[in-house]
Amino acid sequence: MENQNRNITINIRAHQAQRDLIDLAAEALGKNRSDFMLETACREAQAVLLDRRIFVLDDEKFQEFMAILDAPPSVNENLRQLLSETAPWD
């Protein structure tokens, strides 16, 4: 997304203290206010969506989902090796 031209404007109102806090955090990361706010807002939006507990699927998508769950697991040699080793705390 970073390489695409931004063509949408988002306007928000804030208190002076909020803007100052955002500016300090952006500066600490070497970013400008817009980049900092967009990256932070998008990261939080992704977290909210990934934390959903209820998903609504149409019949076709539900059947695809169930087929994936019902399929046998693929062979994962690294996982097999990890699970066969004794844990360091044992």
C-alpha positions as CSV (number, residue, x, y, z in Angstrom):
1,M,0.0,0.0,0.0
2,E,2.9,2.4,0.7
3,N,3.8,2.6,-3.0
4,Q,0.3,3.7,-4.1
5,N,-0.6,7.3,-4.3
6,R,-2.9,8.5,-1.5
7,N,-6.0,10.0,-3.0
8,I,-8.4,9.9,0.0
9,T,-8.6,12.5,2.7
10,I,-9.4,11.6,6.3
11,N,-10.2,14.5,8.6
12,I,-10.4,14.3,12.4
13,R,-10.7,16.7,15.2
14,A,-8.4,16.3,18.2
15,H,-7.3,18.1,21.4
16,Q,-4.0,19.9,21.4
17,A,-2.6,17.4,23.9
18,Q,-3.7,14.5,21.7
19,R,-2.0,15.9,18.7
20,D,1.2,16.7,20.7
21,L,1.2,13.1,22.0
22,I,0.8,11.7,18.5
23,D,3.6,14.0,17.2
24,L,6.0,12.9,19.9
25,A,5.3,9.2,19.2
26,A,5.7,9.7,15.4
27,E,8.9,11.6,16.0
28,A,10.2,8.8,18.2
29,L,9.7,6.4,15.3
30,G,11.1,8.8,12.7
31,K,7.7,9.1,11.0
32,N,5.5,12.1,10.1
33,R,2.1,12.4,11.7
34,S,0.1,11.2,8.8
35,D,2.2,8.0,8.3
36,F,2.2,7.3,12.0
37,M,-1.6,7.7,12.3
38,L,-2.4,5.7,9.3
39,E,-0.1,2.8,10.2
40,T,-1.3,2.8,13.8
41,A,-5.0,3.0,12.8
42,C,-4.6,0.2,10.2
43,R,-2.7,-2.0,12.7
44,E,-5.5,-1.6,15.3
45,A,-8.2,-2.2,12.6
46,Q,-6.5,-5.5,11.7
47,A,-6.3,-6.5,15.3
48,V,-10.0,-5.8,15.8
49,L,-10.9,-7.8,12.8
50,L,-8.6,-10.7,13.7
51,D,-10.0,-10.8,17.2
52,R,-13.6,-11.4,16.0
53,R,-15.2,-14.5,17.6
54,I,-18.2,-14.8,15.2
55,F,-17.8,-15.1,11.5
56,V,-20.8,-15.1,9.1
57,L,-20.3,-17.2,5.9
58,D,-22.6,-18.0,3.1
59,D,-23.2,-21.7,2.3
60,E,-20.4,-21.9,-0.3
61,K,-17.8,-20.3,1.9
62,F,-18.9,-22.4,4.9
63,Q,-18.5,-25.6,2.8
64,E,-15.0,-24.5,1.7
65,F,-14.1,-23.8,5.3
66,M,-15.4,-27.2,6.5
67,A,-13.4,-28.9,3.7
68,I,-10.2,-27.3,4.9
69,L,-10.9,-28.4,8.5
70,D,-11.8,-31.9,7.4
71,A,-8.8,-32.4,5.2
72,P,-5.9,-34.4,6.7
73,P,-3.0,-32.2,7.9
74,S,-0.1,-31.7,5.6
75,V,3.2,-33.2,6.6
76,N,5.4,-30.7,8.5
77,E,8.8,-32.2,9.1
78,N,9.9,-29.3,11.3
79,L,6.9,-29.6,13.5
80,R,7.3,-33.3,13.8
81,Q,10.9,-32.9,14.8
82,L,10.0,-30.2,17.4
83,L,7.3,-32.3,19.0
84,S,9.7,-35.3,19.2
85,E,12.3,-33.3,21.2
86,T,12.3,-33.1,25.0
87,A,11.5,-29.6,26.3
88,P,14.4,-27.8,28.0
89,W,12.5,-27.5,31.2
90,D,11.7,-31.3,31.4
